[in-house]
Amino acid sequence: MEFRKLGRTDLSVSEICLGTMTFGQQTSEAEAFAQMDYAVAQGINFFDTAELYSIPPRSETYGATEKIIGAWLKSRGGRDGLVVASKVAGRSTMNWLREGGATARLDRKNIFYAVEGSLRRLGIDCIDLYQLHWPDRPMDLFDGLTNTYRDLGGPDGPTFEETLGALDELVRQGKIRHYGLSNETAWGVAQFLRAVDAGAGPRPVSIQNAYNLVNRQFEIGLAEFALREQVGLLAYSPLGQGYLTGKYLRGARPPGARSTLFPRGQRYEKPGVDEAIEEYVNLAQEFEMHPVHLALAFVTSRPFVTSNIIGATTLEQLKIIMSAPTTLSPELATRIDAIHQLRGNPAP
């Protein structure tokens, strides 16, 4: 396992990060314990979770993933060098995230409420990386699934300075070590860095956005920030919610699979996605690779990626994922780019 610096910090994180969003819903506590044990045995020192998890989000399972991780940490005698990342929810209509059904926001009150809950569920005193799960601005991030920015109208949330001030306070109190962004735009990253330069608070050390073979939008406006400003990408959905395995091609829905149980993969069901995935699956077969390995090696090998967040429902799936290479041959990289040139980003 190789390790990479987290932003400009002194923390080194494994190039593969264990994503945990299925823990507590698709993945039982016993299965989750087995996955975490295996991940650590393979050299992973970086776990990612969120107050919102497990996924799909429901009031009944809010915080379930953090509780499972907390129970595992307690049973194993502590974190022992493990880097733990969690997230605070941004603006949301989910009325069970905050007391009394209040709207979740990225202001001081909400951030402090969320971090205390996460610390309690995880059973730790400090979260190494605390991420803003999505922006507190009226944006079309998860519903429109288009290639273009769309302002939904309405007032903006707290200022960048207010959010940064709350995070700075938490760092000073020792409740978080660093913070990162997630599902953020190039403009949003620029505004945070502007506010930091003006003295509003600490620098973001990472950005967690979706990135995979059928969604390379990060390269357009954000990769330069990642490299020049050391706000590295924590890439989620490297397998495109499992679609890049090829198991959902032509409408297939295998029993027990994520999109069979939870129909939430709309971004991977748009015109042109199946055709692109089929070409990548065929390319993997031509190079005698598992499609999972092709998709993961592509993400891990990108120079702007700090860590590739992988996730699995079962230990068997995790073992396949963990056997993936982390580099691509020049010939294979060229062939991937040739497909991308024709197919673009059909699943942003």
N, C-alpha and C positions, 0 to 999 in steps of 0.2 A: 504494500500500500504506500503510495506517495502522499506527501503532505504539502499543503500550500498555505501561505500567509493569508489571514483574514484581514483584508484591507491593509491599513497601515499599523495594525496592532502587533502585539508580540505573540498572538495566538496562531498556532499552526493547526489546520483542520485537514482531515483526510479528504482526498479528492473524490471519494464517494461518501455521501451523507445518507443516513437511514431516515427516510420519511416514514411517518407513523400514523397517517390520517385514517387508516383502516382499523386501528386498534380500538376495540370497544364496540365495533359494529360488525364488520365483515370478519375481523380477526379477533378471536377470543383472547382473554388475558393469558391463558396458558400458551397459546400459539405466539402471542406477542413476546412473552418472556423468552421463548425458544429463538425467535428472530433476533432479539436484542443480544442474547448470549452468543449466537452465531456471528452476528455483525462485529461484535467486539473481538471475538476470536480471529476474525479475518482482518483485523487492523483498523476498523472504523472507530473513530473517536468523536464523531459528530452526529448528534440526533436532532431532528427538526420536528417541532410540534406546534400547536396553537391552542388558544383558549377555545376556539370554535370547534375543534375536532372532538369526535370522529365525524367523518364525511360519509354520506350527505348530512348536512347540519340539521339537527332536531333538538328540541328542548330537552328531550329525554336523555340524549347522549352528549349534551354540552359539557365539556371538560373531561369526558370519559378517558380520552387518550392520555392527557396529563396525569390523571389518577393512576392509570396502569403503569406509566413510566415511573411515577413516584413510588409505587409499590415495588417495582423491579429494583430501583435504586436502593430502597430500604433493605430488600431481601439480599442484595449483593454487597451490602456494607458501605454504600456511598458511591459517589460519582467516579473517583479514582482516575482523574485526568480526562473525563468525558466532557466534551463541549456541548452544552445544552442550549438549544435555540427554541424560542416560542414566539407567539405573535399576539398582538392586540387587534381586535376587530375595528374596522373603520365604520363610516356611516352605514347604517343598516336598518331595514324594516323588520328584522328579527326581534320581536319585542321581549324575548326571553334572555337576551344577553345582559341586560342591566336591571337593577332593582326597580320594581314598580312599572316595568315595561318601558322605561325611558329609552330614547334613541341613543345607540352607541355612537360616540364621537371621538375624535382624537384631541380632546382637550385634557387639561390636567386632571379634572375629577374622574373622567372615564379611564384614562390611562392608569391612574393610581389604583382605581377599583380593580381593573383587569389584572394588573401585575400582582397585586396582593393575592388574588384568587389563584393565579398560576403558580406563585411561589408555594402557596398552601397545598395545592394539589400535587405538585412535583416534590414537595417535602425538602426543598433546598432553600438556602438563604440568598442566593444570587443567581440570576439568569445570565448566561454568558453573552447571548445575542438576543436582543428583544426587538422584534420586527413589527413595523406598521403593516398589517395584513393587506390593506388596500387604502387608497387615498380617501380623505374626507372632503371630496369635491363632487359635484353633480356630474358624474362621468358615466359613459356607456362602456363598462369594462367587461362584463360577463354575459350580458344579454344580447347585444347587437351582433357581436362576433364579426365585425367588419374589419377592413384594413385601415379605416380612417377614424380619427378622433371625432367624437360627437358630444357636445355639451348638452346635457339634459335640461339645463336651465335651473333657476333657483339659486339661493345664496350659497356661497362657498362656506366651508367649515372654518374651524379655528385657523388662525394664521400659522404659517410655517414657524414663526418665532415662538408662538405659544406652545405648539407641539414640541419644539426643540427645548424650550425652557423646562417643560415637564420631564423630558428624557434626561436633561442635564441634572435635574434635581435627583432623579433616581440613581444616576451614576454616582453622584456625590454621596448619596445615602448608602451606596454599596448594594443596592437591590438589583441592578443590572450592570454588566461590565461595558457592553457596547450596544449600539442599536443599528438596525438595518431597515431598508425599504422593501416593499413587495408590491407586485402588480402596479408598478409606478412607470410614468412616462419620462422621456428625456427632459421635458420642461419641468416636471416635478423634481427630478434629481438636481437640475440646475438651480431651482429655487431653494432647495435645502442647502446646497453648497454656497449659494449667495448669502443665505441667512447665517451660515456658519462663519463665513468670512467677515460678517458684520458683528460677530461676537455673540450670537444668540445661543450657541451650544456646541456640542461635539459633532465631529464629522460622522456621517453614515459610513459603515464599513463594508456594506454589501447591499445587493438588490436581488430579491428572489422573484423571478418572473418565469413564465412558461417559455420553454425553448426546446425544440426538437426538429426532426427532419422536415416536418410539414408546417412548422411555425418558426421561422428564423428571423422574425421581425426585430428581435433584440439587436441584430447586427446593423440595422439601419440607423438608429439614432442613439443607442445606448452602449454599444460595444466600446466606442471611443471613451466614454465616461469611465467605463470599467477599467480600461487600460491606463488612461492618462491620470485619472483621479484615484485609482485603486479602490473603486467601489465595485468589487468583483461580483460576477453573476453566481448566484446559487440557483441552478437550473432545476425547475420542477417540471413534471410531466415529460421526462425524456422519452418515454414510450407512448406519449400521446394517449394517456388513460388506457393503455393496452391496445389501442388500435394499430400501432406500428408493429405489433407481433403478427398481424395479418389474420387474427382469429375472428375479426368482425367483418372481413371482406364480403362484399355482395350480400350484406344484410344478415349474415350469420349471427346467431346469439347463443353461444355455448351455455349449457346449464351451469348456474353458479357464478358466471363471469360478472364483472362489475357492471357493465352496461346492460346485461340481462336483468340484473336485480334492480339497478337504479338507472333509469333512462335519463342520464345527465350528460351525454357525450355529444351534444348537438354540434359543437364546433368541428367535430370529426365526422359529421354526417352530411356535410354540404357538398354541392357539386364540385367535382374535381379531386376530392380528398381520396376516395377509393382508388382512383386511377394512379395518383401519386404514390400511395402506400403500396399498391401492387408492384410498381416499378422498383421501389426500394426493397421489397421482399424478394423480387426476382434477382436483383443485384446481389443481395446477401447469398442467395442460393448459388449464383454463378461463382462467387468467391468462397463457397463452401463454409458459410457462416450462418449461425442462427440469426434470424431477423432481429431478435432482442440484442444480440451482441453488436450488430451493425449500428443500430440506433443509439445504444449507450456509448460505444466507442466514439461515435461522431461528437456527441455532446462533451464527454470528458476531455477530448483532445483539443477543444477550442481554447485559444490562449487567454480569452477573457473570462473563462469559467473558473471560479474558485473551488466549487464543489458541485457534483452532480447528485441531486436528491433522488434516490431510488426508493421504490416502495413495492411491497408485495403482500398479497393476502395470505400466502402460506409459506412455510419454510422451504418447501420444494422449489417454489418460484424464486425465492430469494437466492437459493444456491445457484440457479441458472443465471440470474442477474449478476451475482458476484463473480462468476467465471468469465465475464466479458472482458475483452482487451480494453486498454485505455488509450490506444493510439491507432492510427489508420496509415496504411501504406500510401505513398504519393499517388499511385495509380487508382486506388479505391477512393481517395479524397477527390480526385479529378472526376471520376465517374459520378460521385454524389453531386458534385457541383453542376455537372451536365444535366442531371435530372432536375435539379433545383432551377436551373436556367429556364427550363421549359414549363415546370409545374409551379414554381414560385412558392408562395405561402398560403396554401388553400385553407389552412385551419388556424387563423390568428386567434 
